[in-house]
Amino acid sequence: LDAELATATQQGKVGEVRRLTAKGLTLLAGKEWTDVLDFNSSLVMRADHIFVDSSKPLGLRLEQIYSPSLKLDHALSAHVWLAKPLAAGGLTSIGLPPQAAESTKDLGKFEDVSRDLRESPFPMDVDLSGVADGPYMVQVEVFQQAQSLGVATLRVVVRKDLDATLAQIEAAAAKMPETIRPDALYPVEYIHSVDRGRLEIGAFDLAKELASVDQLLAATKTGKNNDPFAGRTGDFKRHYVFKAGGEIMPYHLYVPTTYNASRAFPLVVALHGLGASEDSMFSPIYGGVPKLAEQHGFIVVAPLGYRVDGGYGAFRVPGQSSRRTDLSEQEVMEVVQQVKQQYKIDDNRVYLMGHSMGGIGTWAIAAKHPGLWAALGPISGVGDPTTVEKMGPVPEIVVHGDADDVVPVSGSRNMVEAMKKLGVEVKYIEVPGGNHGNVAAPNMAAIFDFFDTHRKGQAATASKGGN
């Protein structure tokens, strides 16, 4: 199965990849792979909109992504309902799909469903009027007579009068200065991209994003060229047009309350892990990055890196080009320039850190752009020891748990050994019994302390406070 899966992946056969993955996981669990399970895995539900205006009917399509082996003797039927998602241990915050709870609204039963949903997808219009705003799971169960053949699920986000709201935002944004227009248009573009299949829905919080735009619109009413972000401090989000990618990108900032443009401030660039977002490094699970930034007088910025799985340039295959990988690296560097345009940054005190994929990306970007960084802080990462020489004498603090079952600790050990051979200053914190995730928060303060005693081209100092 593994060999077949590798071949299907290489050939770009998405349906076959899904079938083989489902079959493999079933067998690994010690269960029998049946024709009914094969049919169930083939089912998908798609919609005209993922972000749904509840004042209008929602168009759904029941489809199959491959031809299953199950022989069907009768026409099929379908039962559709709406359910509230359950946030499983906070996993939805890093982009993993939620589980569905009990049904909140029955959306109807449909007869004469095609037995071949690849050639003849089955359309359904459902009424969501009266449904409260928020995220939901649309679920459809397929039957052959009384026999259940499987369930397909689709994540949607419901908002009353959404279309009118987005039109109002676009009209208001057209009158804004170009410097802040992307901040208003970001949710509009994101929604359109998801509806068109360009992006996954991810952890996008529609209510929160629209509330942010409302605040921005209110702030700009005081003057045509008023920029509410000028010199702003605290914890907030910004957006800009990433020309290379052709879309608006978000980034998350913390600017200490002590900031003023009379002097240059240090900058920490923080890279998130696989499947997370520009918000994750600011969450409590990373040990209070905003609090540490305030204490040390650091500006901290977390880019998205183009996509949640972009890899910051680290996921390149030799001899092959990857637009997503290339743009992920470019987007990090573009965000650095965006911050430098808005704030006075000390070029001798720009630092790069990240966790998991972000740790991998820290080493990849440092090797490509070695002259920018005063120090590095990869956590639970892996790198190519042959690239250490390319990074030059940039000091590093490296954190890894010796019980990491996601990225083995050898990934950091090998890099640290290469640094020592070249005489690079490195502080290595290997946590006994530490796993992939739990080593980050307890050592975040040590990373900020390390950054605080290093500036580009100079040996470590005993200074504190980032000033």
C-alpha positions in Angstrom: 0.0 0.0 0.0 2.9 2.4 0.8 4.4 1.8 -2.6 1.0 2.3 -4.3 0.5 5.5 -2.3 3.9 6.8 -3.3 3.1 6.2 -7.0 -0.4 7.8 -6.7 1.1 10.8 -5.0 3.8 11.2 -7.6 1.2 11.0 -10.4 -1.1 13.5 -8.7 -4.0 11.1 -8.3 -5.7 12.8 -5.4 -8.7 10.4 -5.2 -6.5 7.3 -5.2 -4.2 8.9 -2.5 -7.3 9.4 -0.4 -8.5 5.8 -0.9 -5.1 4.2 -0.2 -4.7 6.4 2.9 -8.1 5.4 4.3 -7.4 1.7 3.5 -4.0 1.8 5.2 -5.2 3.5 8.3 -8.1 1.0 8.6 -5.7 -2.0 8.3 -3.2 -0.5 10.7 -6.1 -0.2 13.2 -6.6 -4.0 12.9 -9.9 -3.6 11.1 -11.2 -5.1 7.8 -11.3 -2.9 4.7 -14.7 -3.5 3.2 -16.5 -2.3 0.0 -18.8 -0.1 2.2 -15.7 1.6 3.7 -14.3 2.0 0.2 -17.6 3.7 -0.8 -17.7 5.9 2.3 -14.1 7.1 1.6 -15.1 8.1 -1.9 -17.8 10.5 -0.8 -17.3 14.3 -0.7 -19.6 17.2 -0.3 -18.9 20.5 -2.0 -20.7 23.8 -1.9 -21.1 27.0 -3.9 -20.0 28.9 -0.7 -18.1 27.9 2.4 -18.9 31.2 4.0 -22.6 31.2 3.8 -25.1 34.0 3.7 -28.0 32.5 5.7 -30.5 34.8 4.0 -30.0 32.8 0.8 -30.3 29.1 -0.1 -27.0 27.1 0.1 -26.2 25.0 -2.9 -24.6 21.7 -2.1 -23.2 18.9 -4.4 -22.7 15.3 -3.3 -19.8 13.9 -5.3 -17.2 11.1 -5.4 -13.5 11.6 -5.9 -12.8 8.0 -7.1 -14.9 5.0 -8.3 -15.4 2.6 -5.4 -15.7 -1.1 -5.7 -19.2 -1.5 -4.1 -21.8 -2.9 -6.5 -25.1 -0.9 -6.3 -28.4 -2.4 -7.3 -30.7 0.4 -6.4 -30.8 4.2 -6.6 -29.5 6.0 -3.6 -31.0 8.5 -1.1 -29.4 11.1 1.1 -30.3 12.7 4.4 -28.7 16.1 5.1 -28.4 17.9 8.5 -26.5 20.8 10.2 -24.4 20.2 13.3 -22.3 22.4 15.6 -18.6 21.6 15.6 -16.9 20.4 18.8 -13.5 22.0 19.3 -11.3 19.0 20.2 -8.9 20.1 22.8 -8.2 23.4 21.0 -7.0 21.7 17.8 -9.2 23.8 15.6 -7.0 26.8 16.5 -4.1 25.3 14.5 -6.2 24.4 11.5 -7.2 20.8 12.2 -10.8 19.9 11.3 -13.3 19.9 14.2 -15.6 17.0 15.0 -19.4 17.4 14.6 -21.7 17.5 17.6 -25.4 16.6 17.6 -27.7 17.9 14.8 -29.0 21.4 15.1 -31.2 21.5 12.1 -32.6 18.9 9.7 -32.0 20.1 6.1 -34.0 17.4 4.3 -34.1 14.0 2.6 -33.3 13.6 -1.1 -34.3 10.7 -3.4 -33.0 9.3 -6.7 -29.4 10.1 -5.9 -27.1 8.9 -8.7 -25.1 5.7 -8.2 -22.2 7.2 -10.0 -21.5 10.5 -8.3 -18.3 11.1 -10.3 -20.1 11.5 -13.6 -23.4 12.8 -12.1 -22.8 14.8 -8.9 -26.1 15.3 -7.0 -27.2 18.9 -6.4 -29.1 19.9 -3.3 -30.4 23.4 -2.2 -30.9 23.7 1.5 -32.4 26.5 3.6 -30.3 27.9 6.4 -32.7 30.8 7.3 -32.9 31.2 11.1 -29.6 29.6 11.7 -27.5 31.5 14.2 -24.2 33.0 13.0 -21.1 30.8 13.5 -19.2 27.7 12.3 -21.1 24.5 11.4 -20.7 21.1 9.9 -23.1 20.2 7.1 -23.4 16.4 7.0 -25.0 14.0 4.5 -25.6 10.3 5.0 -26.0 8.2 1.9 -28.3 5.1 1.8 -29.1 2.2 -0.5 -32.6 1.5 0.6 -32.2 1.0 4.4 -28.4 0.3 4.3 -26.1 3.2 5.3 -23.2 3.6 2.9 -21.4 6.4 4.6 -21.3 10.1 5.7 -19.7 13.1 4.1 -19.0 16.3 6.0 -18.4 19.9 4.9 -17.3 22.8 7.2 -19.2 26.0 6.6 -19.4 29.4 8.4 -22.8 31.0 8.6 -23.4 34.8 8.7 -26.7 36.6 8.1 -26.5 39.2 5.3 -22.9 38.3 4.6 -23.0 39.4 1.0 -24.2 42.8 1.8 -21.6 43.2 4.6 -18.8 42.3 2.2 -20.1 44.7 -0.4 -20.1 47.5 2.2 -16.5 46.8 3.1 -15.4 46.9 -0.5 -17.1 50.2 -1.0 -15.5 51.7 2.1 -12.1 50.3 1.3 -12.1 52.0 -2.1 -12.0 55.3 -0.3 -9.1 54.4 2.0 -5.4 55.2 1.6 -3.5 52.3 -0.1 -1.4 51.8 3.0 -4.4 50.5 5.1 -6.7 49.3 2.3 -5.4 45.7 2.5 -6.3 45.6 6.2 -10.0 46.2 5.3 -10.1 44.0 2.3 -8.4 40.9 3.8 -11.5 39.1 5.0 -13.3 39.8 1.7 -10.4 38.4 -0.3 -10.0 35.4 2.1 -13.7 34.5 1.9 -13.6 34.7 -1.9 -10.4 32.6 -2.1 -11.9 29.8 0.1 -15.2 29.8 -1.8 -13.3 29.4 -5.1 -11.2 26.6 -3.7 -7.9 28.5 -3.7 -7.5 28.2 0.1 -8.6 25.8 2.8 -10.9 27.4 5.4 -8.3 26.9 8.1 -8.8 28.6 11.5 -10.2 31.9 10.0 -12.5 33.5 12.6 -15.1 35.4 10.5 -16.7 37.2 13.4 -13.4 38.4 14.7 -12.1 39.5 11.3 -15.2 41.5 10.5 -15.1 43.1 14.0 -11.6 44.2 13.3 -12.7 45.8 10.0 -15.5 47.6 11.8 -12.9 49.1 14.2 -10.7 50.1 11.3 -13.6 51.8 9.5 -14.6 53.7 12.6 -11.0 54.8 13.2 -10.6 56.2 9.6 -13.8 58.3 9.7 -12.0 61.0 11.6 -10.0 62.0 8.5 -9.5 60.9 4.9 -5.8 60.1 5.3 -5.9 59.0 8.9 -3.8 56.0 9.5 -4.8 54.3 12.8 -1.7 52.0 12.6 0.9 54.8 12.6 3.2 54.2 15.6 0.7 51.8 17.1 1.9 49.6 20.0 0.6 46.5 21.6 -0.7 43.2 20.1 -2.4 43.5 16.7 -2.6 42.3 13.1 -1.6 43.9 9.9 -2.1 43.0 6.2 -0.4 43.9 2.9 -0.5 43.0 -0.8 2.1 40.3 -1.4 2.7 41.0 -5.1 4.7 37.9 -5.8 1.7 35.8 -4.6 -1.0 38.0 -6.0 -3.0 38.2 -2.7 -3.3 40.0 0.6 -1.3 38.4 3.4 -1.7 38.8 7.2 1.0 39.1 9.8 0.9 39.4 13.6 2.8 42.1 15.5 3.6 42.9 19.1 5.1 46.4 19.5 6.2 47.3 23.1 4.5 50.2 24.7 7.9 51.9 25.2 8.3 52.2 21.4 9.0 55.6 19.9 10.6 56.6 16.7 13.4 58.5 18.4 15.6 55.3 18.5 15.9 52.0 16.8 14.3 48.9 18.3 15.2 45.2 18.1 13.1 42.9 15.9 12.3 39.2 16.4 10.8 37.3 13.5 8.9 34.3 14.8 7.9 31.4 12.5 5.0 29.1 13.3 4.8 25.3 12.9 3.1 23.2 10.3 -0.7 23.8 10.1 -0.6 26.8 12.4 -0.9 30.4 11.5 0.6 33.9 12.1 -1.3 33.9 15.4 0.0 30.8 16.9 3.4 32.1 18.3 1.4 34.7 20.2 -0.8 32.1 22.0 -0.2 31.1 25.6 1.2 27.7 24.6 4.5 29.5 23.6 5.1 30.9 27.1 3.8 34.5 26.7 5.8 35.9 23.8 4.0 39.3 24.1 5.0 39.6 27.7 8.6 38.8 27.0 8.6 41.2 24.1 7.4 44.0 26.4 9.9 43.1 29.1 12.8 43.2 26.6 11.7 46.0 24.5 11.5 43.9 21.3 9.2 44.2 18.4 8.0 40.7 17.4 6.5 39.8 14.1 5.0 36.5 13.0 4.4 36.1 9.2 2.1 33.5 7.8 4.7 32.3 5.3 2.3 32.4 2.4 0.6 29.1 3.4 0.2 27.2 6.7 2.4 24.4 5.2 4.7 26.6 3.1 7.9 25.5 4.9 9.7 28.9 4.5 11.8 27.6 1.7 12.9 24.4 3.5 10.6 22.0 1.7 12.4 22.1 -1.7 13.0 18.9 -3.6 16.4 18.9 -5.4 15.9 19.5 -9.1 12.3 20.5 -8.7 10.7 24.0 -8.3 7.8 24.6 -5.9 5.9 27.9 -6.1 4.4 27.4 -2.6 7.9 26.8 -1.1 9.5 29.7 -2.9 6.7 32.1 -2.0 6.8 31.0 1.6 10.4 32.1 1.9 9.8 35.3 0.0 6.8 36.2 2.2 8.9 36.1 5.4 11.4 38.4 3.9 8.7 40.8 2.6 7.1 41.0 6.1 10.5 42.0 7.5 10.6 44.9 5.0 7.0 45.8 5.9 7.9 46.2 9.5 11.0 48.2 8.7 8.9 50.6 6.7 6.5 51.1 9.6 8.9 51.1 12.6 12.5 52.2 13.3 14.4 48.9 13.5 18.0 48.3 14.7 19.5 46.4 11.7 22.2 45.0 14.1 19.5 43.5 16.3 17.2 41.4 14.0 16.6 37.9 15.2 15.0 34.8 13.7 13.3 32.0 15.6 10.6 29.3 15.1 9.1 26.0 16.3 8.9 22.7 14.4 8.4 23.7 10.7 9.4 27.2 12.0 12.6 25.8 13.4 13.3 24.0 10.1 12.5 27.3 8.3 14.8 29.3 10.7 17.8 27.3 9.5 16.7 27.3 5.9 16.2 31.1 5.7 19.4 31.8 7.7 21.4 29.9 5.2 19.8 31.8 2.3 20.0 35.2 4.0 22.9 35.0 6.4 23.8 38.6 6.7 20.5 39.8 8.3 20.4 38.0 11.6 22.0 38.9 15.0 21.1 35.4 16.4 18.9 32.4 15.7 16.5 30.4 17.9 15.3 27.2 16.3 13.1 24.9 18.5 12.4 21.2 17.7 13.7 21.6 14.2 16.1 19.9 11.7 18.5 21.3 9.3 21.2 20.3 6.8 24.6 20.4 8.6 26.3 21.3 5.3 24.5 24.6 5.3 25.9 25.7 8.7 28.9 27.3 7.0 26.7 29.3 4.8 25.0 30.9 7.9 28.4 32.3 9.0 29.2 33.1 12.6 25.6 33.9 13.6 25.1 32.8 17.3 22.4 30.3 18.0 20.3 29.0 20.9 18.8 25.6 20.0 16.1 23.8 21.9 14.9 20.2 21.5 13.4 17.4 23.6 15.2 14.1 23.5 11.8 12.3 23.4 10.5 14.2 20.3 8.6 11.6 18.2 7.8 14.1 15.4 11.2 15.6 14.6 13.9 13.4 16.1 16.4 15.1 18.4 19.2 14.1 16.0 18.0 16.9 13.8 19.3 19.5 16.3 22.2 17.4 17.6 23.7 17.2 14.1 23.3 20.9 13.5 24.9 21.8 16.9 27.8 19.5 16.2 28.4 21.1 12.9 28.3 24.6 14.5 30.9 23.5 17.2 33.2 22.2 14.5 33.1 25.6 12.8 33.5 27.6 16.0 30.0 29.1 15.9 28.7 30.2 19.3 25.8 28.0 20.2 23.8 27.4 23.4 22.1 24.0 23.2 19.2 23.1 25.5 18.2 19.5 25.2 15.3 18.7 27.5 15.3 15.2 29.0 12.0 13.6 28.3 10.8 16.6 26.4 8.5 16.0 23.5 7.9 17.9 20.3 5.6 20.6 21.8 6.2 20.9 25.5 9.8 22.2 25.2 8.9 25.6 23.6 7.2 27.5 26.4 9.6 26.7 29.3 12.5 27.9 27.2 11.1 30.9 25.5 12.5 33.2 28.2 15.9 31.8 27.6 15.7 32.5 23.9 14.7 36.1 24.5 17.5 36.4 27.1 20.0 35.0 24.5 18.8 37.5 21.9 19.1 40.3 24.3 22.8 39.7 24.8 23.7 39.5 21.1 23.9 42.0 18.3 25.2 41.5 14.8 29.0 41.4 14.5 29.6 41.6 18.2 30.3 39.1 20.9 27.7 38.4 23.6 27.2 41.2 26.1 25.7 41.1 29.6 23.1 43.8 28.7 19.4 43.3 29.6 16.2 45.1 28.6 16.9 45.4 24.8 17.9 49.1 25.1 
